[in-house]
Amino acid sequence: MTEKPDRLNWQRSKDCADSACAEVAEAGDTVHLRNSAQPEVVVTYSRAEWEALKRGIAAGQF
């Protein structure tokens, strides 16, 4: 069972300013992504989807 988003250990880049930062939390087989300016909106990915997204970003697809 996945943790509720408000109970996850959210992480952000150390280079991020205080607002509107991407935050990521891992829980089991899922990865959660949110914007710190709107923490109530959470996008949940499977581990495979998350890895594919990271590969696409690194390859310049986005």
C-alpha positions as CSV (number, residue, x, y, z in Angstrom):
1,M,0.0,0.0,0.0
2,T,1.3,3.5,-0.9
3,E,1.7,6.1,1.7
4,K,-0.6,9.1,1.6
5,P,1.1,12.0,-0.2
6,D,1.0,14.2,3.0
7,R,3.0,11.5,4.9
8,L,5.8,11.0,2.3
9,N,9.4,12.2,2.6
10,W,9.3,15.0,-0.1
11,Q,12.7,16.0,-1.5
12,R,13.7,18.9,-3.7
13,S,16.9,20.2,-5.3
14,K,19.3,22.0,-3.0
15,D,19.5,24.7,-5.7
16,C,15.7,25.3,-5.6
17,A,14.4,28.7,-4.3
18,D,11.7,28.7,-1.6
19,S,8.7,28.6,-4.0
20,A,7.5,26.7,-7.0
21,C,10.0,23.8,-6.8
22,A,9.5,20.3,-8.1
23,E,9.4,17.9,-5.2
24,V,9.7,14.1,-5.5
25,A,8.9,11.3,-3.0
26,E,9.4,7.6,-3.4
27,A,7.2,5.0,-1.8
28,G,7.5,1.3,-2.7
29,D,6.9,0.9,-6.4
30,T,5.6,4.4,-6.9
31,V,7.1,7.8,-7.3
32,H,5.2,11.0,-6.6
33,L,5.8,14.4,-8.1
34,R,4.4,17.8,-7.0
35,N,5.0,21.5,-7.3
36,S,5.7,23.1,-3.9
37,A,3.5,26.0,-4.8
38,Q,0.5,23.6,-5.1
39,P,1.4,20.7,-2.8
40,E,-2.2,19.3,-2.9
41,V,-1.7,18.4,-6.6
42,V,0.3,15.1,-6.8
43,V,1.1,13.1,-9.9
44,T,1.9,9.5,-9.2
45,Y,4.1,7.3,-11.5
46,S,5.0,3.7,-11.5
47,R,8.7,3.1,-11.1
48,A,9.0,2.2,-14.8
49,E,7.1,5.3,-15.9
50,W,9.4,7.5,-13.7
51,E,12.5,6.0,-15.2
52,A,11.1,6.5,-18.7
53,L,10.3,10.1,-17.9
54,K,13.9,10.7,-16.6
55,R,15.4,9.1,-19.7
56,G,13.2,11.3,-21.9
57,I,14.2,14.5,-20.0
58,A,17.9,13.5,-20.3
59,A,17.5,12.9,-24.0
60,G,15.9,16.3,-24.6
61,Q,12.5,15.0,-25.6
62,F,10.7,17.6,-23.4
